[in-house]
Amino acid sequence: MKKHTRLLLLLAGDALTIAILTVIGFTSHNETGLGFLPRMATTYLPLVVSWFVAGWGLGLFDPSINNHPRKSWRALLAALFAGPMAAILRGLLLGANVIPVFALVLSATTGLGMLIWRITWAWLTAGRNARR
């Protein structure tokens, strides 16, 4: 698979993982249904932007890092930056105060979800690299 295609798949997987985490978060607060989509977007979009900024800053989209399961821990570090950044962006978007506990929960759940996804990605791509 071409390097460009792999990167697009990784980015799509990151965005999908964040979407799943967002839906799980809203579901845990009994906020489901189409009426909650605009509200979900106010969490999803800031988190996606924050994740990609933190990820690029920490090199998470470099194949020498994202193709190795032992380097997947960097997803946790990126989540530590992305969670508070997303909470601040969300607060600005909604014109609301930033709740520190929300930023912590956002960081923790994003870190766990992205760690699982990134280990899966690294395992899949490491297998492909070994077959070459």
Secondary structure as GFF3:
##gff-version 3
##sequence-region A 1 132
A	DSSP	alpha_helix	3	28	.	.	.	ID=ss1
A	DSSP	three_ten_helix	34	36	.	.	.	ID=ss2
A	DSSP	alpha_helix	37	57	.	.	.	ID=ss3
A	DSSP	alpha_helix	63	66	.	.	.	ID=ss4
A	DSSP	three_ten_helix	69	71	.	.	.	ID=ss5
A	DSSP	alpha_helix	74	94	.	.	.	ID=ss6
A	DSSP	alpha_helix	100	131	.	.	.	ID=ss7
###
